[in-house]
Amino acid sequence: QVQLVESGGRSVQAGGSLRLSCVASGQSLERYAMGWFRRAPGNEREFVAGVAWHGGGGIYYGDFVKGRFTFSRDTSKNTVFLQMNDLKSDDTAVYFCISSGERGQGTQVTVSR
C-alpha cells in the first residue's frame, strides 16, 4: 500500500511562487500514475497536474494552469513536485497527491491578494 506525504504549502501573496513536494513510500513512482489535485472550500476536487502510467506517458495539466505550474519528479527520492508560479487567490486550496487509489493528507496553500 502506497503512503503519500505532501509538504511545501504556506501563505503567499498573489504573484508569488511555491514548490510542493509529495514523497511516496511503498511503491516506486516509476511504475504508477501519479497526480496532484486540489480542493478549495465549497468546491469539488480539481485535477491540477499528473503523469500517466510508467513515466513514458505524458504530463497533463488542468485547463486552469495555463503554463503557471510545472509537474516534475525525482525517482531517486521517490518524490514528485509541483512548482507553482504566478499564484492567484483562486489557487487557494488544499493540495494533495493521489496514486494507486491512495491520497495524502494534503498541504494548505493560501494566496492573498
DRENTORKOL-3810 file (N, C-alpha, C; in nm, 4 decimals):
REM DRENTORKOL-3810
@n.u->0.0848; n.v->-0.1187; n.w->0.0000; ca.u->0.0000; ca.v->0.0000; ca.w->0.0000; c.u->0.0883; c.v->0.1237; c.w->0.0000
@n.u->0.0612; n.v->0.2140; n.w->-0.0904; ca.u->0.1427; ca.v->0.3339; ca.w->-0.1007; c.u->0.1021; c.v->0.4339; c.w->0.0067
@n.u->0.1994; n.v->0.5063; n.w->0.0581; ca.u->0.1748; ca.v->0.6173; ca.w->0.1501; c.u->0.2328; c.v->0.7435; c.w->0.0890
@n.u->0.1569; n.v->0.8503; n.w->0.0981; ca.u->0.1943; ca.v->0.9760; ca.w->0.0339; c.u->0.1946; c.v->1.0878; c.w->0.1374
@n.u->0.2985; n.v->1.1671; n.w->0.1366; ca.u->0.3109; ca.v->1.2779; ca.w->0.2315; c.u->0.3470; c.v->1.4039; c.w->0.1545
@n.u->0.2581; n.v->1.5022; n.w->0.1611; ca.u->0.2803; ca.v->1.6283; ca.w->0.0927; c.u->0.3405; c.v->1.7319; c.w->0.1874
@n.u->0.4100; n.v->1.8274; n.w->0.1294; ca.u->0.4643; ca.v->1.9392; ca.w->0.2065; c.u->0.4886; c.v->2.0562; c.w->0.1133
@n.u->0.5162; n.v->2.1718; n.w->0.1732; ca.u->0.5518; ca.v->2.2897; ca.w->0.0953; c.u->0.4459; c.v->2.3967; c.w->0.0901
@n.u->0.3268; n.v->2.3664; n.w->0.1342; ca.u->0.2217; ca.v->2.4669; ca.w->0.1306; c.u->0.2394; c.v->2.5703; c.w->0.2404
@n.u->0.2010; n.v->2.6925; n.w->0.2107; ca.u->0.2047; ca.v->2.8026; ca.w->0.3080; c.u->0.1277; c.v->2.9204; c.w->0.2516
@n.u->0.1294; n.v->3.0304; n.w->0.3228; ca.u->0.0630; ca.v->3.1519; ca.w->0.2756; c.u->0.1595; c.v->3.2371; c.w->0.1942
@n.u->0.1135; n.v->3.2831; n.w->0.0804; ca.u->0.1936; ca.v->3.3702; ca.w->-0.0058; c.u->0.1036; c.v->3.4794; c.w->-0.0633
@n.u->0.1654; n.v->3.5820; n.w->-0.1155; ca.u->0.0900; ca.v->3.6876; ca.w->-0.1812; c.u->0.0692; c.v->3.6523; c.w->-0.3281
@n.u->-0.0339; n.v->3.7086; n.w->-0.3859; ca.u->-0.0608; ca.v->3.6867; ca.w->-0.5276; c.u->0.0629; c.v->3.7242; c.w->-0.6098
@n.u->0.0901; n.v->3.6426; n.w->-0.7089; ca.u->0.2085; ca.v->3.6625; ca.w->-0.7915; c.u->0.3298; c.v->3.5855; c.w->-0.7431
@n.u->0.3219; n.v->3.5320; n.w->-0.6238; ca.u->0.4331; ca.v->3.4570; ca.w->-0.5671; c.u->0.4410; c.v->3.3149; c.w->-0.6196
@n.u->0.5385; n.v->3.2397; n.w->-0.5664; ca.u->0.5641; ca.v->3.1033; ca.w->-0.6115; c.u->0.5760; c.v->3.0094; c.w->-0.4917
@n.u->0.5443; n.v->2.8848; n.w->-0.5160; ca.u->0.5622; ca.v->2.7793; ca.w->-0.4174; c.u->0.6030; c.v->2.6513; c.w->-0.4885
@n.u->0.6733; n.v->2.5671; n.w->-0.4161; ca.u->0.7070; ca.v->2.4348; ca.w->-0.4672; c.u->0.6571; c.v->2.3312; c.w->-0.3682
@n.u->0.5627; n.v->2.2520; n.w->-0.4127; ca.u->0.5081; ca.v->2.1470; ca.w->-0.3299; c.u->0.5808; c.v->2.0156; c.w->-0.3579
@n.u->0.5916; n.v->1.9337; n.w->-0.2542; ca.u->0.6542; ca.v->1.8030; ca.w->-0.2676; c.u->0.5588; c.v->1.6949; c.w->-0.2190
@n.u->0.5707; n.v->1.5782; n.w->-0.2790; ca.u->0.4931; ca.v->1.4623; ca.w->-0.2363; c.u->0.5858; c.v->1.3420; c.w->-0.2380
@n.u->0.6143; n.v->1.2902; n.w->-0.1185; ca.u->0.7027; ca.v->1.1759; ca.w->-0.1054; c.u->0.6188; c.v->1.0492; c.w->-0.0949
@n.u->0.6535; n.v->0.9512; n.w->-0.1757; ca.u->0.5803; ca.v->0.8241; ca.w->-0.1760; c.u->0.6642; c.v->0.7151; c.w->-0.1116
@n.u->0.5996; n.v->0.6282; n.w->-0.0392; ca.u->0.6643; ca.v->0.5096; ca.w->0.0145; c.u->0.5723; c.v->0.3911; c.w->-0.0111
@n.u->0.6331; n.v->0.2774; n.w->-0.0318; ca.u->0.5540; ca.v->0.1572; ca.w->-0.0557; c.u->0.5362; c.v->0.1218; c.w->-0.2014
@n.u->0.5758; n.v->0.2123; n.w->-0.2901; ca.u->0.5732; ca.v->0.1807; ca.w->-0.4315; c.u->0.6693; c.v->0.2738; c.w->-0.5035
@n.u->0.7155; n.v->0.2280; n.w->-0.6193; ca.u->0.8054; ca.v->0.3090; ca.w->-0.6995; c.u->0.7248; c.v->0.4012; c.w->-0.7898
@n.u->0.7615; n.v->0.5280; n.w->-0.7919; ca.u->0.6909; ca.v->0.6246; ca.w->-0.8755; c.u->0.7063; c.v->0.5948; c.w->-1.0229
@n.u->0.8062; n.v->0.5172; n.w->-1.0562; ca.u->0.8296; ca.v->0.4886; ca.w->-1.1974; c.u->0.7220; c.v->0.3987; c.w->-1.2564
@n.u->0.6468; n.v->0.3314; n.w->-1.1711; ca.u->0.5567; ca.v->0.2284; ca.w->-1.2214; c.u->0.4101; c.v->0.2675; c.w->-1.2173
@n.u->0.3796; n.v->0.3820; n.w->-1.1567; ca.u->0.2399; ca.v->0.4147; ca.w->-1.1373; c.u->0.2103; c.v->0.5580; c.w->-1.1796
@n.u->0.0869; n.v->0.5755; n.w->-1.2227; ca.u->0.0419; ca.v->0.7113; ca.w->-1.2492; c.u->0.0327; c.v->0.7885; c.w->-1.1179
@n.u->0.0533; n.v->0.9171; n.w->-1.1271; ca.u->0.0500; ca.v->0.9981; ca.w->-1.0059; c.u->0.0029; c.v->1.1375; c.w->-1.0407
@n.u->-0.0784; n.v->1.1951; n.w->-0.9558; ca.u->-0.1312; ca.v->1.3266; ca.w->-0.9878; c.u->-0.1455; c.v->1.4160; c.w->-0.8667
@n.u->-0.1426; n.v->1.5456; n.w->-0.8947; ca.u->-0.1740; ca.v->1.6476; ca.w->-0.7949; c.u->-0.3182; c.v->1.6920; c.w->-0.8173
@n.u->-0.3891; n.v->1.7047; n.w->-0.7066; ca.u->-0.5254; ca.v->1.7550; ca.w->-0.7086; c.u->-0.5365; c.v->1.8641; c.w->-0.6045
@n.u->-0.6451; n.v->1.9376; n.w->-0.6104; ca.u->-0.6671; ca.v->2.0378; ca.w->-0.5075; c.u->-0.8159; c.v->2.0464; c.w->-0.4777
@n.u->-0.8436; n.v->2.0980; n.w->-0.3594; ca.u->-0.9828; ca.v->2.1181; ca.w->-0.3203; c.u->-0.9912; c.v->2.2455; c.w->-0.2383
@n.u->-1.0690; n.v->2.3373; n.w->-0.2884; ca.u->-1.0940; ca.v->2.4621; ca.w->-0.2179; c.u->-1.2252; c.v->2.4487; c.w->-0.1405
@n.u->-1.2420; n.v->2.5234; n.w->-0.0327; ca.u->-1.3659; ca.v->2.5169; ca.w->0.0449; c.u->-1.4882; c.v->2.5401; c.w->-0.0417
@n.u->-1.5842; n.v->2.4498; n.w->-0.0335; ca.u->-1.7078; ca.v->2.4641; ca.w->-0.1089; c.u->-1.6991; c.v->2.4158; c.w->-0.2521
@n.u->-1.5794; n.v->2.3749; n.w->-0.2934; ca.u->-1.5616; ca.v->2.3297; ca.w->-0.4316; c.u->-1.5349; c.v->2.1800; c.w->-0.4365
@n.u->-1.5509; n.v->2.1239; n.w->-0.5555; ca.u->-1.5183; ca.v->1.9832; ca.w->-0.5740; c.u->-1.3692; c.v->1.9682; c.w->-0.5992
@n.u->-1.3232; n.v->1.8464; n.w->-0.5856; ca.u->-1.1834; ca.v->1.8173; ca.w->-0.6135; c.u->-1.1515; c.v->1.8491; c.w->-0.7601
@n.u->-1.0341; n.v->1.9042; n.w->-0.7831; ca.u->-0.9956; ca.v->1.9502; ca.w->-0.9166; c.u->-0.8584; c.v->1.8950; c.w->-0.9525
@n.u->-0.8468; n.v->1.8432; n.w->-1.0699; ca.u->-0.7184; ca.v->1.7918; ca.w->-1.1169; c.u->-0.6256; c.v->1.9088; c.w->-1.1481
@n.u->-0.5013; n.v->1.8985; n.w->-1.1006; ca.u->-0.4028; ca.v->2.0040; ca.w->-1.1237; c.u->-0.2986; c.v->1.9605; c.w->-1.2266
@n.u->-0.2316; n.v->1.8488; n.w->-1.1995; ca.u->-0.1269; ca.v->1.8013; ca.w->-1.2897; c.u->-0.0948; c.v->1.6576; c.w->-1.2543
@n.u->-0.0437; n.v->1.5832; n.w->-1.3525; ca.u->-0.0075; ca.v->1.4463; ca.w->-1.3230; c.u->0.0628; c.v->1.3793; c.w->-1.4384
@n.u->0.1158; n.v->1.2631; n.w->-1.4095; ca.u->0.1879; ca.v->1.1862; ca.w->-1.5095; c.u->0.1173; c.v->1.0530; c.w->-1.5284
@n.u->0.1129; n.v->1.0111; n.w->-1.6553; ca.u->0.0455; ca.v->0.8868; ca.w->-1.6864; c.u->0.1302; c.v->0.7682; c.w->-1.6402
@n.u->0.0771; n.v->0.6528; n.w->-1.6561; ca.u->0.1409; ca.v->0.5299; ca.w->-1.6095; c.u->0.2777; c.v->0.5103; c.w->-1.6708
@n.u->0.3694; n.v->0.4630; n.w->-1.5910; ca.u->0.5006; ca.v->0.4166; ca.w->-1.6326; c.u->0.5892; c.v->0.5255; c.w->-1.6915
@n.u->0.5672; n.v->0.6466; n.w->-1.6563; ca.u->0.6602; ca.v->0.7532; ca.w->-1.6905; c.u->0.6742; c.v->0.7800; c.w->-1.8384
@n.u->0.6484; n.v->0.6785; n.w->-1.9195; ca.u->0.6546; ca.v->0.7026; ca.w->-2.0631; c.u->0.5370; c.v->0.7820; c.w->-2.1117
@n.u->0.4367; n.v->0.7902; n.w->-2.0273; ca.u->0.3213; ca.v->0.8702; ca.w->-2.0611; c.u->0.3496; c.v->1.0177; c.w->-2.0434
@n.u->0.2629; n.v->1.0966; n.w->-2.0953; ca.u->0.2840; ca.v->1.2401; ca.w->-2.0902; c.u->0.2458; c.v->1.2979; c.w->-1.9556
@n.u->0.2818; n.v->1.4239; n.w->-1.9376; ca.u->0.2419; ca.v->1.5011; ca.w->-1.8212; c.u->0.1217; c.v->1.5860; c.w->-1.8620
@n.u->0.0207; n.v->1.5846; n.w->-1.7782; ca.u->-0.1023; ca.v->1.6545; ca.w->-1.8103; c.u->-0.1311; c.v->1.7600; c.w->-1.7053
@n.u->-0.1980; n.v->1.8651; n.w->-1.7482; ca.u->-0.2303; ca.v->1.9754; ca.w->-1.6592; c.u->-0.3779; c.v->2.0125; c.w->-1.6706
@n.u->-0.4321; n.v->2.0612; n.w->-1.5605; ca.u->-0.5667; ca.v->2.1140; ca.w->-1.5644; c.u->-0.5719; c.v->2.2389; c.w->-1.6506
@n.u->-0.6875; n.v->2.2645; n.w->-1.7074; ca.u->-0.7011; ca.v->2.3774; ca.w->-1.8001; c.u->-0.6668; c.v->2.5110; c.w->-1.7347
@n.u->-0.6921; n.v->2.5212; n.w->-1.6062; ca.u->-0.6714; ca.v->2.6499; ca.w->-1.5394; c.u->-0.5224; c.v->2.6818; c.w->-1.5195
@n.u->-0.4347; n.v->2.5816; n.w->-1.5337; ca.u->-0.2925; ca.v->2.6017; ca.w->-1.5052; c.u->-0.2305; c.v->2.7045; c.w->-1.5996
@n.u->-0.2594; n.v->2.6904; n.w->-1.7282; ca.u->-0.2155; ca.v->2.7891; ca.w->-1.8279; c.u->-0.0678; c.v->2.8234; c.w->-1.8166
@n.u->0.0144; n.v->2.7212; n.w->-1.8030; ca.u->0.1588; ca.v->2.7404; ca.w->-1.8051; c.u->0.2194; c.v->2.7895; c.w->-1.6754
@n.u->0.1404; n.v->2.8071; n.w->-1.5727; ca.u->0.1926; ca.v->2.8599; ca.w->-1.4462; c.u->0.2550; c.v->2.7525; c.w->-1.3585
@n.u->0.2106; n.v->2.6282; n.w->-1.3712; ca.u->0.2578; ca.v->2.5202; ca.w->-1.2845; c.u->0.3395; c.v->2.4202; c.w->-1.3664
@n.u->0.4347; n.v->2.3563; n.w->-1.2978; ca.u->0.5163; ca.v->2.2535; ca.w->-1.3620; c.u->0.5248; c.v->2.1310; c.w->-1.2725
@n.u->0.4895; n.v->2.0179; n.w->-1.3279; ca.u->0.4990; ca.v->1.8895; ca.w->-1.2581; c.u->0.6349; c.v->1.8275; c.w->-1.2885
@n.u->0.7003; n.v->1.7746; n.w->-1.1862; ca.u->0.8269; ca.v->1.7047; ca.w->-1.2086; c.u->0.8412; c.v->1.5960; c.w->-1.1032
@n.u->0.9399; n.v->1.5119; n.w->-1.1230; ca.u->0.9614; ca.v->1.4070; ca.w->-1.0241; c.u->1.1071; c.v->1.3679; c.w->-1.0191
@n.u->1.1466; n.v->1.3207; n.w->-0.9022; ca.u->1.2813; ca.v->1.2699; ca.w->-0.8777; c.u->1.2644; c.v->1.1246; c.w->-0.8343
@n.u->1.2862; n.v->1.0330; n.w->-0.9279; ca.u->1.2631; ca.v->0.8922; ca.w->-0.8966; c.u->1.3632; c.v->0.8409; c.w->-0.7935
@n.u->1.4817; n.v->0.9018; n.w->-0.7857; ca.u->1.5801; ca.v->0.8570; ca.w->-0.6870; c.u->1.5322; c.v->0.8848; c.w->-0.5444
@n.u->1.4450; n.v->0.9853; n.w->-0.5299; ca.u->1.3898; ca.v->1.0199; ca.w->-0.3995; c.u->1.2431; c.v->0.9783; c.w->-0.3874
@n.u->1.1910; n.v->0.9150; n.w->-0.4923; ca.u->1.0501; ca.v->0.8737; ca.w->-0.4933; c.u->0.9590; c.v->0.9912; c.w->-0.4589
@n.u->0.9869; n.v->1.1034; n.w->-0.5188; ca.u->0.9171; ca.v->1.2272; ca.w->-0.4867; c.u->0.8704; c.v->1.2959; c.w->-0.6147
@n.u->0.7512; n.v->1.3523; n.w->-0.6090; ca.u->0.7051; ca.v->1.4373; ca.w->-0.7176; c.u->0.6894; c.v->1.5791; c.w->-0.6649
@n.u->0.6991; n.v->1.6738; n.w->-0.7556; ca.u->0.6955; ca.v->1.8141; ca.w->-0.7188; c.u->0.5909; c.v->1.8868; c.w->-0.8022
@n.u->0.5459; n.v->1.9968; n.w->-0.7482; ca.u->0.4590; ca.v->2.0861; ca.w->-0.8236; c.u->0.5110; c.v->2.2273; c.w->-0.8023
@n.u->0.5766; n.v->2.2804; n.w->-0.9031; ca.u->0.6236; ca.v->2.4184; ca.w->-0.8989; c.u->0.5106; c.v->2.5081; c.w->-0.9441
@n.u->0.4715; n.v->2.5998; n.w->-0.8594; ca.u->0.3594; ca.v->2.6882; ca.w->-0.8889; c.u->0.4090; c.v->2.8315; c.w->-0.8924
@n.u->0.3914; n.v->2.8965; n.w->-1.0043; ca.u->0.4323; ca.v->3.0358; ca.w->-1.0222; c.u->0.3105; c.v->3.1231; c.w->-1.0500
@n.u->0.3293; n.v->3.2525; n.w->-1.0320; ca.u->0.2217; ca.v->3.3486; ca.w->-1.0587; c.u->0.0921; c.v->3.3049; c.w->-0.9908
@n.u->0.1031; n.v->3.2775; n.w->-0.8634; ca.u->-0.0140; ca.v->3.2288; ca.w->-0.7902; c.u->-0.1214; c.v->3.3361; c.w->-0.7802
@n.u->-0.2451; n.v->3.2895; n.w->-0.7821; ca.u->-0.3607; ca.v->3.3771; ca.w->-0.7740; c.u->-0.4451; c.v->3.3369; c.w->-0.6523
@n.u->-0.5312; n.v->3.4271; n.w->-0.6098; ca.u->-0.6142; ca.v->3.3960; ca.w->-0.4936; c.u->-0.7011; c.v->3.2727; c.w->-0.5197
@n.u->-0.7384; n.v->3.2509; n.w->-0.6446; ca.u->-0.8195; ca.v->3.1333; ca.w->-0.6793; c.u->-0.7432; c.v->3.0020; c.w->-0.6626
@n.u->-0.6117; n.v->3.0103; n.w->-0.6448; ca.u->-0.5326; ca.v->2.8890; ca.w->-0.6239; c.u->-0.5349; c.v->2.8442; c.w->-0.4781
@n.u->-0.5973; n.v->2.9215; n.w->-0.3925; ca.u->-0.6073; ca.v->2.8836; ca.w->-0.2518; c.u->-0.6858; c.v->2.7537; c.w->-0.2388
@n.u->-0.6229; n.v->2.6541; n.w->-0.1767; ca.u->-0.6847; ca.v->2.5222; ca.w->-0.1648; c.u->-0.5923; c.v->2.4299; c.w->-0.0865
@n.u->-0.6436; n.v->2.3140; n.w->-0.0516; ca.u->-0.5584; ca.v->2.2062; ca.w->-0.0025; c.u->-0.5137; c.v->2.1263; c.w->-0.1248
@n.u->-0.3834; n.v->2.1082; n.w->-0.1366; ca.u->-0.3261; ca.v->2.0342; ca.w->-0.2483; c.u->-0.2820; c.v->1.8972; c.w->-0.1984
@n.u->-0.3154; n.v->1.7948; n.w->-0.2733; ca.u->-0.2762; ca.v->1.6613; ca.w->-0.2325; c.u->-0.2435; c.v->1.5772; c.w->-0.3555
@n.u->-0.1666; n.v->1.4725; n.w->-0.3334; ca.u->-0.1313; ca.v->1.3844; ca.w->-0.4431; c.u->-0.2061; c.v->1.2519; c.w->-0.4275
@n.u->-0.2273; n.v->1.1898; n.w->-0.5402; ca.u->-0.3012; ca.v->1.0644; ca.w->-0.5465; c.u->-0.2251; c.v->0.9673; c.w->-0.6349
@n.u->-0.2156; n.v->0.8440; n.w->-0.5882; ca.u->-0.1568; ca.v->0.7384; ca.w->-0.6689; c.u->-0.2105; c.v->0.6049; c.w->-0.6197
@n.u->-0.2406; n.v->0.5174; n.w->-0.7137; ca.u->-0.2900; ca.v->0.3831; ca.w->-0.6803; c.u->-0.4083; c.v->0.3867; c.w->-0.5853
@n.u->-0.4936; n.v->0.4835; n.w->-0.6038; ca.u->-0.6134; ca.v->0.4921; ca.w->-0.5223; c.u->-0.5937; c.v->0.5480; c.w->-0.3832
@n.u->-0.4728; n.v->0.5876; n.w->-0.3509; ca.u->-0.4436; ca.v->0.6436; ca.w->-0.2199; c.u->-0.4130; c.v->0.7927; c.w->-0.2328
@n.u->-0.4410; n.v->0.8670; n.w->-0.1282; ca.u->-0.4088; ca.v->1.0099; ca.w->-0.1276; c.u->-0.3444; c.v->1.0458; c.w->0.0041
@n.u->-0.2654; n.v->1.1539; n.w->0.0002; ca.u->-0.2042; ca.v->1.2018; ca.w->0.1223; c.u->-0.2987; c.v->1.2931; c.w->0.1976
@n.u->-0.2482; n.v->1.3489; n.w->0.3065; ca.u->-0.3281; ca.v->1.4384; ca.w->0.3902; c.u->-0.3454; c.v->1.5754; c.w->0.3277
@n.u->-0.2526; n.v->1.6101; n.w->0.2424; ca.u->-0.2610; ca.v->1.7386; ca.w->0.1752; c.u->-0.1787; c.v->1.8459; c.w->0.2439
@n.u->-0.1565; n.v->1.9537; n.w->0.1707; ca.u->-0.0841; ca.v->2.0679; ca.w->0.2222; c.u->-0.1593; c.v->2.1945; c.w->0.1811
@n.u->-0.1767; n.v->2.2855; n.w->0.2761; ca.u->-0.2597; ca.v->2.4033; ca.w->0.2532; c.u->-0.1812; c.v->2.5128; c.w->0.1817
@n.u->-0.2379; n.v->2.5618; n.w->0.0738; ca.u->-0.1835; ca.v->2.6772; ca.w->0.0022; c.u->-0.2842; c.v->2.7908; c.w->0.0139
@n.u->-0.2379; n.v->2.9051; n.w->0.0635; ca.u->-0.3238; ca.v->3.0219; ca.w->0.0770; c.u->-0.2595; c.v->3.1383; c.w->0.0047
@n.u->-0.3308; n.v->3.1947; n.w->-0.0896; ca.u->-0.2790; ca.v->3.3059; ca.w->-0.1687; c.u->-0.3623; c.v->3.4293; c.w->-0.1389
@n.u->-0.2972; n.v->3.5324; n.w->-0.0897; ca.u->-0.3677; ca.v->3.6554; ca.w->-0.0556; c.u->-0.3482; c.v->3.7585; c.w->-0.1662
@n.u->-0.4474; n.v->3.8466; n.w->-0.1783; ca.u->-0.4412; ca.v->3.9476; ca.w->-0.2836; c.u->-0.3344; c.v->4.0525; c.w->-0.2523
END
